[in-house]
């Protein structure tokens, strides 16, 4: 059965024109003439039977249908490009997994362990892209995600990896020769915050029995990796998950001036849509990931 799909040339021309709202700039991008872009858009509008652009005094604007269609066309072209590049880069791959990950978790915990996975599964490719918040799998190209929070993800299966505890860390230079602080002394330093955990320092201070400190003062950073670098630079005391700074603690770039961990009631999970649970590539990755997480727990978070 012949599919109801316009020509690729018309879709590419329309997507560029919708993005630039200019046939001239679209033509420059696509190495075509202005008339060629206009002709492809006209062919597409005729094929669809709807107007995609308003043309008023030589100025382009998208119609309501055009706005919706442009978004979908752009998403599908980007997906096709990713699939094409993946096939070109891994012609002998047995399977490709598209995995959404939390940025610092990926760089500090997952990626250093991936050689173990590839050693056992050379025919599977795992592509990583960052996502910090839950999303609908139906709206993305992802096969699975690694998520921090609660095991609640509509339409998805969640497999627990491990929990988390936050510790206070800073550069040894900040301590002027000291190695320990009383909890009440910590707020005397600049407090470094992770933007998505605005209440973390308040919780830590309450647990420590420090009631009269300003827990909201200090600098905020979007990523834990930024927070770790800020602490290494001596900008203040950071509250971070212990596993993210194990290397810096081991080599002495960071110290824990007040070892009073703040446990979290949330955890790290592998999540994936229910329809993916029989994927052999995902099953292989899940088995390895759960094993790596168990080994990490058994080693006491090392």
C-alpha positions as CSV (number, residue, x, y, z in Angstrom):
1,X,0.0,0.0,0.0
2,X,1.4,3.4,-1.0
3,X,1.9,5.6,2.1
4,X,0.4,9.1,2.3
5,X,3.7,10.9,2.6
6,X,4.8,14.0,0.7
7,X,8.2,14.2,-1.1
8,X,11.2,14.6,1.1
9,X,12.3,17.6,-0.9
10,X,9.0,19.4,-0.1
11,X,9.2,18.5,3.6
12,X,12.8,19.7,4.0
13,X,12.1,23.0,2.1
14,X,9.0,23.6,4.3
15,X,10.8,22.9,7.5
16,X,13.5,25.4,6.6
17,X,11.0,28.0,5.5
18,X,9.0,27.5,8.7
19,X,12.1,28.0,10.8
20,X,13.4,31.1,9.0
21,X,10.0,32.5,7.9
22,X,11.9,33.4,4.7
23,X,12.3,31.6,1.4
24,X,15.5,33.6,0.8
25,X,17.3,32.4,4.0
26,X,15.9,28.9,3.5
27,X,17.3,28.8,0.0
28,X,20.7,29.9,1.2
29,X,20.7,27.1,3.8
30,X,19.6,24.5,1.4
31,X,21.8,25.7,-1.5
32,X,18.7,26.2,-3.7
33,X,17.1,29.2,-5.4
34,X,14.4,31.2,-3.7
35,X,11.9,30.1,-6.4
36,X,12.8,26.4,-5.9
37,X,12.0,26.7,-2.2
38,X,8.7,28.5,-2.9
39,X,7.8,25.9,-5.5
40,X,8.4,23.0,-3.1
41,X,6.3,24.7,-0.4
42,X,3.5,25.3,-2.9
43,X,3.7,21.6,-4.0
44,X,3.4,20.6,-0.3
45,X,0.4,22.9,0.3
46,X,-1.3,21.5,-2.8
47,X,-0.7,18.0,-1.7
48,X,-2.1,18.7,1.8
49,X,-5.0,20.8,0.5
50,X,-4.3,23.5,3.2
51,X,-2.3,26.7,3.4
52,X,0.8,26.5,5.6
53,X,1.8,30.1,5.3
54,X,0.1,33.5,5.4
55,X,1.7,35.7,2.7
56,X,1.0,39.3,3.4
57,X,3.1,42.0,1.6
58,X,5.9,39.5,1.0
59,X,6.1,38.6,4.6
60,X,5.7,35.0,5.7
61,X,3.9,33.8,8.8
62,X,2.7,30.3,9.6
63,X,-1.0,29.5,9.7
64,X,-2.2,27.6,12.7
65,X,-2.1,24.3,10.8
66,X,1.4,25.3,9.5
67,X,2.7,25.8,13.1
68,X,1.5,22.3,14.2
69,X,2.7,20.7,11.0
70,X,6.1,22.4,11.1
71,X,6.7,21.1,14.7
72,X,5.9,17.5,13.7
73,X,7.9,17.6,10.5
74,X,10.9,19.0,12.3
75,X,10.7,16.3,15.0
76,X,10.4,13.6,12.4
77,X,13.3,14.9,10.2
78,X,15.5,15.1,13.3
79,X,14.5,11.5,14.2
80,X,15.3,10.3,10.7
81,X,18.7,12.1,10.8
82,X,19.6,10.5,14.1
83,X,18.6,7.0,12.9
84,X,20.6,7.5,9.7
85,X,23.7,8.7,11.5
86,X,23.4,5.8,13.9
87,X,23.1,3.3,11.1
88,X,26.1,4.9,9.3
89,X,28.2,4.9,12.5
90,X,27.4,1.4,13.6
91,X,26.8,-0.8,10.4
92,X,27.4,-4.0,12.3
93,X,25.5,-3.2,15.5
94,X,23.0,-5.8,16.7
95,X,20.9,-3.2,18.4
96,X,20.9,0.5,19.3
97,X,19.5,1.9,22.6
98,X,18.6,5.5,23.0
99,X,19.0,6.3,26.7
100,X,18.0,9.5,28.4
101,X,20.2,10.2,31.4
102,X,20.8,12.7,34.2
103,X,23.9,14.7,33.2
104,X,26.2,14.3,36.2
105,X,25.0,10.7,36.9
106,X,26.0,9.8,33.4
107,X,29.5,11.4,33.5
108,X,30.4,10.4,37.0
109,X,28.8,7.0,37.4
110,X,27.5,5.4,34.2
111,X,30.1,6.3,31.5
112,X,33.1,5.1,33.6
113,X,31.3,1.7,33.8
114,X,30.2,1.4,30.2
115,X,33.4,-0.4,29.1
116,X,32.3,-3.3,31.2
117,X,29.0,-3.4,29.3
118,X,30.6,-3.2,25.9
119,X,33.1,-5.9,26.8
120,X,30.2,-8.3,27.2
121,X,27.9,-6.8,24.5
122,X,29.9,-5.6,21.6
123,X,26.9,-5.7,19.2
124,X,24.8,-3.2,21.2
125,X,25.3,0.5,21.0
126,X,24.0,2.8,23.8
127,X,23.5,6.4,22.8
128,X,23.2,9.0,25.6
129,X,21.3,12.2,25.8
130,X,20.5,14.3,28.8
131,X,17.1,14.8,30.3
132,X,16.6,16.1,33.8
133,X,12.9,15.8,34.1
134,X,10.4,13.0,33.3
135,X,8.8,13.0,29.9
136,X,6.4,11.0,27.7
137,X,8.2,8.2,25.9
138,X,5.7,8.6,23.1
139,X,6.9,12.1,22.4
140,X,10.6,11.2,22.1
141,X,13.0,8.7,20.4
142,X,14.2,7.3,23.8
143,X,14.0,3.6,24.6
144,X,14.7,4.1,28.3
145,X,15.8,6.6,30.9
146,X,17.7,6.8,34.1
147,X,15.7,8.9,36.5
148,X,16.2,10.3,40.0
149,X,13.0,10.6,42.1
150,X,10.0,8.4,42.9
151,X,9.3,5.2,41.0
152,X,6.2,6.8,39.4
153,X,6.3,7.3,35.6
154,X,3.0,6.9,33.7
155,X,3.1,4.0,31.3
156,X,6.6,2.9,32.3
157,X,8.3,0.2,34.3
158,X,10.7,1.4,37.0
159,X,13.7,-0.7,38.2
160,X,15.4,0.6,41.4
161,X,19.2,1.0,41.1
162,X,20.3,2.6,44.4
163,X,19.5,5.4,46.9
164,X,21.4,8.5,47.6
165,X,22.9,10.4,50.5
166,X,24.1,14.0,50.4
167,X,27.3,15.2,52.1
168,X,28.9,18.5,52.7
169,X,32.2,19.0,50.8
170,X,34.7,21.8,50.2
171,X,38.2,22.5,49.1
172,X,40.9,21.9,51.8
173,X,42.1,25.5,51.0
174,X,38.8,26.8,52.4
175,X,39.5,25.3,55.8
176,X,42.9,27.1,56.5
177,X,44.5,24.0,57.9
178,X,41.4,22.6,59.7
179,X,39.9,19.3,58.8
180,X,36.6,19.3,60.7
181,X,33.8,21.7,61.4
182,X,31.0,21.6,63.9
183,X,27.6,21.7,62.1
184,X,26.9,25.2,63.5
185,X,30.0,26.5,61.8
186,X,29.1,25.3,58.3
187,X,26.7,28.2,57.6
188,X,29.5,30.7,58.3
189,X,30.8,29.7,54.9
190,X,29.2,30.3,51.5
191,X,26.6,27.6,50.8
192,X,26.6,26.2,47.3
193,X,23.2,24.9,46.0
194,X,22.0,22.7,43.2
195,X,19.1,24.5,41.5
196,X,16.8,21.5,41.5
197,X,17.4,20.8,45.2
198,X,16.6,24.3,46.8
199,X,15.6,22.7,50.1
200,X,18.6,20.5,50.6
201,X,20.7,22.8,52.8
202,X,17.7,23.5,55.0
203,X,17.1,19.8,55.5
204,X,20.7,19.2,56.3
205,X,20.8,22.0,58.9
206,X,17.6,20.9,60.5
207,X,19.0,17.3,60.8
208,X,22.2,18.8,62.3
209,X,20.2,20.7,64.9
210,X,21.1,24.1,63.5
211,X,18.0,26.2,63.7
212,X,19.0,29.8,63.3
213,X,21.0,29.7,60.1
214,X,20.1,31.2,56.7
215,X,19.9,28.1,54.5
216,X,19.0,29.9,51.3
217,X,22.1,32.1,51.0
218,X,24.8,31.4,48.5
219,X,25.2,30.5,44.9
220,X,23.1,28.2,42.7
221,X,24.3,25.9,40.0
222,X,22.1,23.9,37.5
223,X,24.2,20.8,37.4
224,X,25.9,18.8,40.2
225,X,29.1,18.8,38.0
226,X,29.1,22.6,38.3
227,X,28.6,22.4,42.0
228,X,31.5,20.0,42.4
229,X,33.8,22.3,40.4
230,X,32.7,25.3,42.4
231,X,33.6,23.4,45.6
232,X,37.0,22.4,44.2
233,X,37.6,26.1,43.3
234,X,37.1,27.1,46.9
235,X,33.9,29.0,46.3
236,X,32.1,27.5,49.3
237,X,30.7,24.4,50.9
238,X,28.6,22.2,48.5
239,X,26.0,19.6,49.4
240,X,26.3,16.8,46.9
241,X,25.5,13.1,46.5
242,X,28.5,11.1,48.0
243,X,29.0,8.9,44.9
244,X,29.5,12.0,42.7
245,X,32.6,13.1,44.6
246,X,34.2,9.8,45.6
247,X,37.2,10.4,43.3
248,X,37.8,13.9,44.6
249,X,37.6,12.7,48.2
250,X,40.0,9.9,47.6
251,X,42.7,12.1,46.0
252,X,42.2,14.9,48.5
253,X,40.9,17.6,46.1
254,X,37.8,17.8,48.3
255,X,37.2,17.0,52.0
256,X,34.1,16.4,54.0
257,X,34.4,18.9,56.9
258,X,31.3,17.7,58.7
259,X,30.5,14.1,58.0
260,X,26.8,14.2,58.6
261,X,25.1,12.6,55.6
262,X,21.6,13.5,54.6
263,X,19.8,10.4,53.3
264,X,17.1,10.8,50.6
265,X,13.8,9.0,50.4
266,X,14.2,9.0,46.6
267,X,16.4,6.9,44.4
268,X,17.8,6.3,41.0
269,X,15.8,4.2,38.6
270,X,16.0,2.7,35.1
271,X,12.6,3.3,33.5
272,X,11.3,2.2,30.1
273,X,7.9,2.0,28.4
274,X,6.0,-1.3,28.9
275,X,6.1,-2.1,25.2
276,X,9.9,-2.2,25.4
277,X,10.2,-4.8,28.1
278,X,10.7,-7.7,25.6
279,X,13.5,-5.9,23.7
280,X,16.6,-8.1,23.8
281,X,18.9,-5.1,23.7
282,X,17.1,-3.4,26.6
283,X,17.0,-6.7,28.6
284,X,20.7,-7.1,28.2
285,X,21.4,-3.5,29.3
286,X,19.0,-3.8,32.3
287,X,20.6,-7.0,33.5
288,X,24.1,-5.4,33.3
289,X,22.9,-2.1,34.9
290,X,21.2,-3.8,37.8
291,X,24.3,-6.0,38.4
292,X,26.6,-2.9,38.3
293,X,24.3,-1.1,40.8
294,X,24.3,-4.1,43.1
295,X,28.1,-4.2,43.0
296,X,28.3,-0.5,43.8
297,X,26.0,-1.0,46.8
298,X,28.0,-4.0,48.0
299,X,31.2,-2.0,47.9
300,X,29.6,0.6,50.1
301,X,29.1,3.2,47.4
302,X,32.5,3.0,45.8
